[in-house]
């Protein structure tokens, strides 16, 4: 990191860029972006917290468990699959719980790790990036991103079962 900073200063000096002015302009734009996305981000955080606190994810997991068991999906990874598109910190808390309960070397632990690593926090990313540039209509972004997440989750389950 120090090398990158030194090279940036040298490059800026050679190109005669006013470094401090450029730095303060960038910081100003960063603050504006943060303020622009704050309402969307706060709304997402509140919604996820309410769903977690209400027990919604546990209820849905309980309802889906028989179906998951019938098609070979470990019911222990269902909460991770539900949380991952919504929240990174919440999904990593679920992942941590799975690993503590089943171990990292178990089929369930490996499957959960591959699921977490191959999926995205879709709604968080859309909230942040679209909110930063003021896009209100997401078009096909949400269905396409959720389809990719579902395929990644199912692939993780299949690959870990087949090669685990």
N, C-alpha and C positions, 0 to 999 in steps of 0.2 A: 504494500500500500504506500509506504513512503516513496518508493521509486516512481509510482504513478503520479503522486503529488509533485515530486521534483520535476518529472518530465512535463507535466502540465504547465508548471510555472516557467520552465525553460522555453517550451513551445510558445506560450503566450508572450513571453518577452521577445522572442525572435520575430514573431508576427506583429509585435507592437499592439497587443490587445490590452486595454485597460483592465487588468485582472481583478482588482477590487470592485470596480464598477460592474463587471460581468458577474462576479460572485454575488453582489447584493441584488442585482437584477434577477438572478436565478433564485435566490432565497425569497424575494418578493413574489415571484411567480409560484413558488412552492406553497407559500402561505395562502395565496389566492386559490390554488387548486384544492388545498386542504379544506378551506372554508366552503368551496363549491360542493365537495362530495360529502361533507359532514352530515347534512340531513339524511341523505340516503343511507349512509353507513350506520348512523344512530338508529334509524328505523329498522334496518336489518338486524342489528344486534338486539334490539328490544324484542323483535318478533321471535328470534331464535331462543332467547332467554325465556320468553313466555311459553313457547312450545316445550322446551326442556322441563321447566318447572311444573307444567301442567300434567306431565306424564304422557303427552301425546306420542312421543317416539316409542315408549314402552308398549302402549296400547296397539299401535300399528305393528310393532314387532311381534307381539303376541298373536295378532290376527294373521300375519303373514307366515308365521313359523310352520304351520302344517303344510302350506303350499311349498315353502322352501325345502322342507324335509323331503317332500315327495319328489322334487326335481333334483335333489342332491346338493342343495346349498346349505352350508352349515348355518343354523339359525343364530349362532353366536356372532356372526359377522354382519347380520342384517342392520343392527343399529349403526355400525360404521358406514354401511352403504347408504343409509338415510341421512347421516350427519355430514358426510364428506362434501356433497355438493353445496351445502349451506354454510358451514363454518369450519375453518381450519383448526382453531384451538379446541372446539368442541369435539371434532372428529379425532384429534390426537389424544384427547382425554379418554375417549372411547377405546382407541387403539391401545393406549397404556393399560387400561382396565383389562382388555382382552389378553394382552401379553402377561400381565400379572397373574391372571386367572389360569391361563392355559400354557404359558411359556412361549418363548420365541421360536423354539424348534419344533413345536407341534404343528400339525397340519392347519389348525385354526389360526395359530399365530403367524405362520408363513403366509397364509391366504390374506389375513388382515393387513400384513405389512405390504404385500404386493398390491392390494386394493388401494391402500393409502398412497402408495408411491406412484400409481398409474392413473389416478384421477385428479380432478381439479376442484377447487372450491368455487364452483361455477357461479353461484348467485353472488358471492362476495366479489369475485373478479368483475362480473358484469356491473355490479353496483359501483365499484370504484372506478373502473375505466369508462363506462358510459356516463357516469355522473360527472367525471372530470371534464368531459367535453360537451356535456349538456344533451346527450341523446336520451330521448324519452321513450321512443318506440324501438323495441329490441328486434322486431321482425322474427327471423328464424333462428336467432342466436340461441335462445334458451332451449328450444327443442333439439337443435343440432348438438349443443354442448351436453345436454342431459343424455342424449342418445350415445354420445361418445363416452360419457361416464358409465352408463349401463353396460356398454360393450366392454369397457376396460374392467369393470367389476366382474362380469361373467367370465371374461378371459382369465382374470386372476384366479377365480375359483377353479376353472377347468385346468389351467396350467399347473396350479399347485396340486390338484388332485391327480393329474396324469403323471407329473414328474416329481411329486413331493415324496 
